[in-house]
């Protein structure tokens, strides 16, 4: 089996420290791949220390980009386009933080979205409302929370109550939109107090803290998700648990559980929604903010050269107004020609069968810039693959666009529902990747629904479209808008068929 790239890089680094030349390093890689052939490969290989030094330089010997150069516009465009694609998710994060942390106290922005000052979180008390436009592709399977932190300046304590058998997970995101830490039911996390700390926090673990969870960046946010059945009984039962999901700066930690009755927190006035997701990245302002990204997000191994190019670009443009105009024009052009296309599901993840795509590297993107930026544009704040897998499509099984003027059937054969330890659901979104408000107030179907009707053979048929499939089938119907729409399957805490990609999403059959 081929070694992961990080292991190969480490092997090369160790080889260079030992004075092993390029040829010998190749032999080491061969040995890593096949111990049997190693002896034959290494025999006769001789490389002197001087040859090793000529073959490769150490990182400290590599020249950095020279400043004071006259950069031609076409070169600037090439670097600026990559900077825009690479930095888009992080500018997105910075601007979301700025908006949410304006809340004077934990509450509900416009009555529908959790919002809190920096260092705290707010929770909803029920499913998120269809009027929410802060983030695309919300779900109505869980009760959400949200908060943003600066973890080097003020480590944050986040409380974990006793959830019993209920599924829950605290998705913790760094500035890159990668998750950090493992706090949730899939990890058998215990009730208690978890301290979220940044990379440069030097304190010791305080008495009473269950675990210190480190983030690689100071900028971070938390989005707790707690499963709730679609019943009045469970909506009532969940309150005592979610009221103990509270976060606060370490200085406020007392060792005792704090409680906030989230159903009674104030509504916080906010900007009026335009009916689509807030535009978090403004191309015209991108390069005015980009240096903050480079300052607060350290390069991953191998990204140092890219950071050097980006800093040179900003330095040169700061001294040349005409070049700055080139950067702005490039940002506008890249938004339209590259970023915009990520909103189509066919450009997200990889094909999963029957016209669906599935998420890839979600919330653990690393240097997978394609999927990170695609997710930030289409459905930001995924869970990592072991927590959730996502399947999505804009088309039916024949490849035609899904439209509310048509009717569709989605049949899951007996035993072929998404195999999960947690829960699954099928959600319908409008062309903005948001809920379509409807008289049934129904936006998803799945594990949470206790009244779904099964076919005589045990299979389950769900219906989607603008017209009711009939009174006898309406419990299984997702109402659609007049225009185009998309379908989205979530599989929380997947079993083997989800994790090894052997489970195939169902065919979407157009019936009228």
C-alpha positions as CSV (number, residue, x, y, z in Angstrom):
1,X,0.0,0.0,0.0
2,X,1.3,3.5,-0.9
3,X,2.3,5.6,2.1
4,X,0.3,8.8,2.9
5,X,2.0,11.9,1.5
6,X,2.8,13.2,5.0
7,X,4.7,10.1,5.8
8,X,6.7,10.4,2.5
9,X,7.5,14.0,3.3
10,X,8.7,13.1,6.7
11,X,10.8,10.3,5.3
12,X,12.4,12.7,2.8
13,X,13.1,15.2,5.5
14,X,14.7,12.6,7.8
15,X,16.8,11.4,4.8
16,X,18.1,14.9,4.1
17,X,19.0,15.4,7.7
18,X,21.0,12.2,7.5
19,X,22.9,13.3,4.4
20,X,21.2,10.7,2.2
21,X,21.1,11.7,-1.5
22,X,18.2,11.7,-3.9
23,X,19.0,8.3,-5.4
24,X,19.1,6.7,-1.9
25,X,15.9,8.5,-1.0
26,X,14.2,6.9,-4.0
27,X,15.4,3.5,-2.7
28,X,13.9,4.3,0.7
29,X,10.5,4.9,-1.0
30,X,10.9,1.7,-2.9
31,X,11.6,-0.1,0.4
32,X,8.5,1.5,1.9
33,X,6.4,0.2,-1.0
34,X,7.9,-3.3,-1.2
35,X,10.3,-4.7,1.3
36,X,11.0,-7.7,-1.0
37,X,12.5,-5.6,-3.8
38,X,14.4,-3.2,-1.5
39,X,17.6,-5.3,-1.3
40,X,17.9,-5.4,-5.1
41,X,17.3,-1.7,-5.4
42,X,19.7,-0.5,-2.7
43,X,22.7,-2.7,-3.8
44,X,25.2,-0.6,-5.6
45,X,23.7,2.8,-4.7
46,X,26.4,5.2,-3.5
47,X,25.8,8.9,-3.0
48,X,28.3,11.3,-1.3
49,X,27.3,14.0,1.2
50,X,28.3,16.7,-1.3
51,X,26.0,15.2,-3.9
52,X,23.2,15.1,-1.4
53,X,23.8,18.8,-0.7
54,X,23.7,19.6,-4.4
55,X,20.5,17.5,-4.9
56,X,18.4,19.3,-2.3
57,X,18.6,22.3,-0.1
58,X,17.1,22.8,3.3
59,X,14.1,25.0,3.7
60,X,16.2,27.8,5.2
61,X,18.3,27.9,2.0
62,X,15.3,28.3,-0.4
63,X,15.0,31.9,-1.7
64,X,11.9,33.8,-0.8
65,X,10.1,36.0,-3.4
66,X,12.0,39.2,-4.0
67,X,10.3,42.4,-3.1
68,X,10.4,45.6,-5.0
69,X,9.8,43.9,-8.3
70,X,7.6,45.3,-11.1
71,X,4.8,42.6,-11.5
72,X,3.2,42.4,-14.9
73,X,-0.7,42.3,-14.7
74,X,-1.0,38.8,-16.2
75,X,1.3,37.3,-13.6
76,X,-0.7,39.1,-10.9
77,X,-4.0,37.7,-12.3
78,X,-2.6,34.2,-12.2
79,X,-1.6,34.4,-8.5
80,X,-4.7,36.4,-7.6
81,X,-7.1,33.9,-9.0
82,X,-5.5,31.1,-6.9
83,X,-5.5,33.3,-3.9
84,X,-9.2,34.0,-4.3
85,X,-10.1,30.3,-4.7
86,X,-7.9,29.3,-1.8
87,X,-8.9,32.1,0.6
88,X,-12.6,32.2,-0.2
89,X,-13.7,29.9,2.7
90,X,-11.6,31.8,5.3
91,X,-12.8,35.2,4.3
92,X,-16.3,33.7,4.5
93,X,-15.5,32.6,8.1
94,X,-14.1,36.0,9.1
95,X,-17.2,37.8,7.9
96,X,-19.6,35.4,9.5
97,X,-17.8,35.9,12.8
98,X,-18.0,39.7,12.4
99,X,-21.7,39.5,11.9
100,X,-22.7,37.0,14.6
101,X,-20.5,38.4,17.4
102,X,-22.2,41.8,17.2
103,X,-25.0,40.3,19.3
104,X,-25.0,42.1,22.6
105,X,-26.0,38.8,24.4
106,X,-26.8,35.3,23.5
107,X,-30.1,35.3,21.6
108,X,-31.8,34.7,18.3
109,X,-31.0,37.0,15.4
110,X,-34.2,38.1,13.7
111,X,-35.8,35.4,15.9
112,X,-34.5,32.5,13.8
113,X,-30.7,32.2,14.1
114,X,-28.4,31.6,17.2
115,X,-26.1,34.6,17.8
116,X,-23.9,35.5,20.7
117,X,-20.9,37.8,21.6
118,X,-17.4,36.4,20.9
119,X,-16.6,33.6,23.4
120,X,-20.2,32.4,23.8
121,X,-22.8,30.4,22.0
122,X,-26.5,30.6,21.6
123,X,-28.9,27.6,21.0
124,X,-32.2,27.4,19.3
125,X,-35.0,25.7,21.2
126,X,-36.5,23.8,18.2
127,X,-35.8,23.1,14.5
128,X,-34.4,26.1,12.6
129,X,-37.0,28.2,10.8
130,X,-37.4,28.2,7.0
131,X,-36.7,31.9,6.9
132,X,-33.1,31.3,8.0
133,X,-30.5,32.5,5.4
134,X,-27.3,32.7,7.4
135,X,-26.1,29.3,6.0
136,X,-27.4,27.2,3.1
137,X,-28.6,23.6,3.5
138,X,-29.7,23.7,7.1
139,X,-31.5,20.6,8.4
140,X,-34.6,20.0,10.5
141,X,-33.4,16.9,12.2
142,X,-31.4,18.6,14.9
143,X,-31.6,21.6,17.2
144,X,-28.6,23.9,16.4
145,X,-26.3,26.2,18.3
146,X,-23.7,28.6,17.0
147,X,-20.8,30.7,18.4
148,X,-17.5,32.2,17.4
149,X,-14.3,32.4,19.4
150,X,-10.8,33.9,19.6
151,X,-9.2,31.0,21.4
152,X,-5.7,32.4,22.0
153,X,-7.1,35.5,23.6
154,X,-9.8,33.7,25.6
155,X,-10.1,29.9,25.8
156,X,-13.7,28.9,26.0
157,X,-15.5,26.4,28.2
158,X,-18.3,24.5,26.5
159,X,-20.6,22.4,28.6
160,X,-21.6,18.8,27.7
161,X,-24.8,17.7,29.6
162,X,-25.9,14.1,29.9
163,X,-27.7,13.4,26.6
164,X,-28.6,9.8,27.5
165,X,-29.3,7.8,24.3
166,X,-29.9,10.9,22.2
167,X,-27.6,11.5,19.2
168,X,-25.5,14.7,19.6
169,X,-22.3,16.1,18.3
170,X,-20.4,19.4,18.8
171,X,-18.9,20.3,15.4
172,X,-15.9,22.5,16.1
173,X,-14.4,24.4,13.2
174,X,-11.1,26.2,12.7
175,X,-10.5,29.1,10.4
176,X,-10.0,26.8,7.5
177,X,-13.5,25.2,8.1
178,X,-11.8,21.9,9.1
179,X,-13.2,20.4,12.3
180,X,-11.0,20.0,15.3
181,X,-11.5,17.8,18.4
182,X,-13.9,14.9,18.8
183,X,-16.8,15.8,21.0
184,X,-20.0,13.9,20.5
185,X,-21.9,10.6,20.8
186,X,-19.8,8.9,18.0
187,X,-16.8,9.5,20.2
188,X,-18.4,8.3,23.5
189,X,-17.7,11.8,25.0
190,X,-18.6,12.1,28.6
191,X,-20.7,14.8,30.3
192,X,-18.6,17.6,31.7
193,X,-16.7,20.7,30.8
194,X,-14.5,20.9,27.7
195,X,-11.9,23.7,27.3
196,X,-11.4,24.9,23.7
197,X,-8.0,26.5,23.4
198,X,-6.0,28.0,20.5
199,X,-2.5,27.1,19.3
200,X,-0.7,29.8,21.4
201,X,-2.6,29.4,24.7
202,X,0.0,28.5,27.3
203,X,-2.2,27.8,30.3
204,X,-2.5,24.6,32.3
205,X,-5.6,22.4,32.4
206,X,-7.8,23.9,35.2
207,X,-9.2,21.6,37.9
208,X,-12.7,20.4,36.9
209,X,-12.1,20.6,33.2
210,X,-12.8,17.2,31.5
211,X,-10.6,17.7,28.5
212,X,-8.6,20.4,26.7
213,X,-9.5,20.5,23.0
214,X,-6.9,22.3,20.9
215,X,-7.6,24.3,17.7
216,X,-4.9,25.0,15.1
217,X,-6.1,28.6,14.6
218,X,-7.3,31.2,17.1
219,X,-10.4,31.8,15.1
220,X,-12.9,29.0,15.7
221,X,-16.6,28.4,15.9
222,X,-18.9,25.7,17.4
223,X,-22.1,24.4,15.9
224,X,-23.7,21.9,18.4
225,X,-26.3,19.5,16.8
226,X,-28.7,17.6,18.9
227,X,-31.2,15.1,17.3
228,X,-34.9,15.7,17.9
229,X,-37.9,13.6,16.9
230,X,-40.7,15.4,15.0
231,X,-43.1,14.9,17.9
232,X,-44.4,17.3,20.5
233,X,-43.3,14.9,23.2
234,X,-39.6,15.1,22.1
235,X,-39.7,18.8,21.6
236,X,-40.6,19.1,25.2
237,X,-38.2,16.4,26.4
238,X,-35.2,18.0,24.8
239,X,-35.4,21.3,26.5
240,X,-33.8,20.4,29.8
241,X,-30.8,19.0,27.9
242,X,-30.2,21.8,25.4
243,X,-30.6,24.4,28.2
244,X,-27.3,23.1,29.6
245,X,-25.4,23.6,26.3
246,X,-23.7,26.8,27.3
247,X,-20.2,28.2,26.4
248,X,-18.3,31.0,28.1
249,X,-14.7,32.4,28.5
250,X,-12.5,30.4,30.9
251,X,-12.5,33.3,33.4
252,X,-16.2,32.6,34.0
253,X,-15.7,28.9,34.8
254,X,-16.9,27.9,38.3
255,X,-17.1,24.2,38.0
256,X,-20.9,24.2,38.1
257,X,-23.2,23.7,35.1
258,X,-24.7,27.0,33.9
259,X,-28.2,26.9,32.5
260,X,-29.9,29.2,29.9
261,X,-33.5,28.7,28.9
262,X,-33.1,29.1,25.2
263,X,-36.8,29.3,24.4
264,X,-36.9,32.6,26.3
265,X,-33.8,34.4,25.1
266,X,-34.4,37.8,23.4
267,X,-34.8,38.3,19.7
268,X,-32.0,40.4,18.2
269,X,-32.8,42.7,15.3
270,X,-30.7,42.1,12.3
271,X,-30.5,42.8,8.5
272,X,-33.5,41.9,6.5
273,X,-33.2,38.7,4.5
274,X,-33.1,39.0,0.7
275,X,-34.4,35.4,0.3
276,X,-31.0,33.9,-0.3
277,X,-27.9,33.2,1.7
278,X,-26.1,36.3,3.0
279,X,-23.2,37.2,0.6
280,X,-20.3,36.6,2.9
281,X,-17.5,37.1,0.4
282,X,-17.5,40.5,-1.4
283,X,-15.1,40.3,-4.4
284,X,-14.4,44.0,-4.4
285,X,-13.2,43.8,-0.7
286,X,-11.5,40.4,-0.8
287,X,-7.9,41.6,-1.2
288,X,-8.4,44.3,1.5
289,X,-9.1,41.4,4.0
290,X,-6.8,38.7,2.6
291,X,-3.8,39.7,4.6
292,X,-5.8,38.9,7.8
293,X,-6.2,35.4,6.6
294,X,-2.4,35.0,6.1
295,X,-1.8,36.4,9.5
296,X,-4.2,34.2,11.5
297,X,-3.9,31.0,9.6
298,X,-0.5,29.3,9.6
299,X,0.5,27.5,6.4
300,X,0.1,23.7,6.3
301,X,3.2,21.7,5.4
302,X,4.0,22.5,1.8
303,X,2.0,25.8,1.7
304,X,4.9,28.1,2.6
305,X,5.8,28.8,-1.0
306,X,2.2,29.7,-1.8
307,X,2.0,32.1,1.2
308,X,5.2,33.7,-0.1
309,X,3.6,34.4,-3.5
310,X,0.4,35.7,-1.9
311,X,2.3,38.1,0.4
312,X,4.4,39.3,-2.5
313,X,1.2,39.9,-4.5
314,X,-0.3,42.0,-1.6
315,X,2.9,43.9,-1.1
316,X,3.3,44.8,-4.7
317,X,-0.3,45.8,-5.2
318,X,-0.2,48.1,-2.1
319,X,2.4,50.2,-3.9
320,X,0.8,50.1,-7.3
321,X,-2.9,51.4,-7.6
322,X,-3.2,50.0,-11.1
323,X,-2.2,46.6,-10.0
324,X,-4.6,46.7,-7.1
325,X,-7.4,47.3,-9.7
326,X,-6.2,44.1,-11.5
327,X,-6.7,42.2,-8.2
328,X,-10.2,43.5,-7.8
329,X,-11.1,42.7,-11.4
330,X,-9.6,39.2,-11.0
331,X,-11.7,38.6,-7.8
332,X,-14.9,39.7,-9.6
333,X,-14.1,37.5,-12.6
334,X,-13.1,34.5,-10.5
335,X,-16.3,34.7,-8.4
336,X,-18.4,34.6,-11.6
337,X,-16.4,32.0,-13.5
338,X,-15.1,29.6,-10.8
339,X,-16.9,30.1,-7.4
340,X,-20.4,30.4,-8.8
341,X,-20.3,26.9,-10.5
342,X,-19.7,25.3,-7.1
343,X,-23.4,25.9,-6.2
344,X,-24.3,23.1,-8.6
345,X,-24.2,19.8,-6.9
346,X,-22.5,18.1,-9.8
347,X,-19.4,20.1,-8.9
348,X,-19.3,19.0,-5.3
349,X,-17.7,15.8,-4.1
350,X,-17.8,12.8,-6.5
351,X,-20.5,10.7,-8.2
352,X,-22.3,8.3,-5.9
353,X,-24.6,6.6,-8.4
354,X,-28.1,7.2,-9.8
355,X,-27.3,10.9,-10.5
356,X,-26.2,11.8,-7.0
357,X,-22.9,13.2,-5.7
358,X,-21.5,12.6,-2.3
359,X,-19.3,14.7,0.0
360,X,-15.6,14.1,0.1
361,X,-13.1,15.1,2.8
362,X,-15.9,17.1,4.4
363,X,-14.7,19.2,7.4
364,X,-11.2,17.6,7.1
365,X,-10.2,19.2,3.8
366,X,-6.5,19.8,4.5
367,X,-5.1,20.8,1.1
368,X,-8.2,19.6,-0.8
369,X,-9.0,23.2,-1.9
370,X,-11.5,22.1,-4.6
371,X,-13.9,20.4,-2.1
372,X,-13.3,23.0,0.7
373,X,-14.2,25.9,-1.5
374,X,-17.1,24.0,-3.1
375,X,-18.5,23.2,0.3
376,X,-18.1,26.7,1.6
377,X,-20.1,28.0,-1.4
378,X,-22.8,25.4,-1.5
379,X,-23.3,24.0,2.0
380,X,-20.8,25.4,4.5
381,X,-20.2,23.7,7.9
382,X,-20.4,20.0,7.0
383,X,-19.6,17.4,9.6
384,X,-16.5,15.2,9.1
385,X,-17.1,12.0,7.1
386,X,-17.3,9.6,10.1
387,X,-20.0,11.8,11.6
388,X,-22.0,12.5,8.5
389,X,-22.1,11.7,4.8
390,X,-24.0,13.9,2.4
391,X,-25.6,12.9,-0.9
392,X,-27.1,15.6,-3.1
393,X,-28.5,16.2,-6.6
394,X,-30.2,18.8,-8.8
395,X,-31.4,16.1,-11.2
396,X,-33.7,13.1,-11.5
397,X,-32.5,9.6,-12.4
398,X,-32.7,10.5,-16.1
399,X,-30.5,13.5,-15.7
400,X,-33.2,16.1,-16.1
401,X,-33.5,19.1,-13.7
402,X,-35.8,18.6,-10.7
403,X,-38.8,20.9,-11.1
404,X,-41.8,21.6,-8.9
405,X,-44.1,21.4,-11.9
406,X,-43.3,17.7,-12.1
407,X,-43.8,14.8,-9.6
408,X,-41.1,12.4,-8.4
409,X,-40.9,9.1,-6.4
410,X,-37.8,8.1,-4.4
411,X,-38.1,4.4,-3.3
412,X,-35.8,2.8,-0.8
413,X,-36.1,-1.0,-1.0
414,X,-36.6,-2.9,2.3
415,X,-33.3,-2.9,4.1
416,X,-31.8,-0.2,1.8
417,X,-32.4,2.9,3.8
418,X,-29.1,4.6,4.6
419,X,-27.3,2.4,7.2
420,X,-26.6,4.6,10.2
421,X,-26.0,4.5,13.9
422,X,-27.5,7.9,14.2
423,X,-30.2,9.0,11.8
424,X,-30.9,9.8,8.2
425,X,-33.1,12.2,6.3
426,X,-34.1,13.4,2.9
427,X,-34.4,17.2,2.6
428,X,-35.8,19.3,-0.2
429,X,-34.2,22.7,-1.0
430,X,-35.2,25.5,-3.4
431,X,-32.8,26.9,-6.0
432,X,-31.1,28.9,-3.3
433,X,-30.3,25.8,-1.2
434,X,-32.8,27.0,1.5
435,X,-36.1,25.6,2.7
436,X,-39.2,26.1,0.6
437,X,-41.9,27.5,2.9
438,X,-45.1,25.4,2.6
439,X,-48.4,25.0,4.3
440,X,-47.4,21.6,5.7
441,X,-44.3,23.2,7.3
442,X,-42.4,20.1,6.1
443,X,-38.9,20.3,4.7
444,X,-37.4,16.8,5.4
445,X,-38.4,13.2,6.0
446,X,-36.6,10.4,7.7
447,X,-35.7,8.9,11.0
448,X,-37.4,11.7,12.9
449,X,-40.8,11.0,11.4
450,X,-42.9,8.3,13.2
451,X,-45.8,8.3,10.8
452,X,-44.2,7.4,7.4
453,X,-46.2,4.8,5.5
454,X,-44.4,1.8,4.1
455,X,-45.3,-0.2,1.0
456,X,-46.7,-3.8,1.4
457,X,-43.2,-5.2,0.6
458,X,-41.6,-3.2,3.4
459,X,-40.0,-0.6,1.0
460,X,-40.4,3.1,1.6
461,X,-41.5,5.5,-1.1
462,X,-41.0,9.2,-0.6
463,X,-42.6,11.8,-2.9
464,X,-41.4,15.2,-4.1
465,X,-43.1,17.8,-6.3
466,X,-45.4,20.8,-6.3
467,X,-48.6,18.7,-6.2
468,X,-49.7,16.4,-3.5
469,X,-49.4,12.7,-4.4
470,X,-52.9,12.1,-2.8
471,X,-54.2,12.2,0.7
472,X,-53.2,8.6,1.3
473,X,-49.5,9.4,0.4
474,X,-49.2,12.9,1.8
475,X,-47.4,11.9,5.0
476,X,-44.5,10.8,2.7
477,X,-44.5,14.0,0.6
478,X,-42.0,16.8,0.4
479,X,-43.6,19.9,-1.2
480,X,-41.5,21.6,-3.8
481,X,-41.4,25.2,-5.2
482,X,-42.6,26.1,-8.7
483,X,-39.1,26.3,-10.1
484,X,-36.0,24.1,-9.8
485,X,-35.1,22.4,-6.5
486,X,-32.6,19.9,-5.1
487,X,-32.7,16.8,-2.9
488,X,-30.2,16.1,-0.2
489,X,-29.6,13.0,1.9
490,X,-27.9,13.1,5.3
491,X,-26.5,9.9,6.9
492,X,-25.4,10.7,10.5
493,X,-22.9,8.4,12.1
494,X,-22.9,6.1,9.1
495,X,-22.3,2.3,9.3
496,X,-20.1,0.4,6.9
497,X,-22.2,0.8,3.8
498,X,-21.9,4.6,4.2
499,X,-18.3,4.7,5.2
500,X,-17.0,2.3,2.5
501,X,-19.2,3.9,-0.2
502,X,-21.0,0.6,-1.0
503,X,-24.4,2.1,-0.3
504,X,-26.0,3.7,-3.4
505,X,-28.6,6.4,-3.1
506,X,-32.0,5.7,-4.6
507,X,-33.2,6.4,-8.1
508,X,-35.3,9.6,-8.4
509,X,-38.1,8.6,-10.7
510,X,-40.2,11.3,-12.5
511,X,-43.9,10.2,-12.6
512,X,-45.6,13.2,-14.0
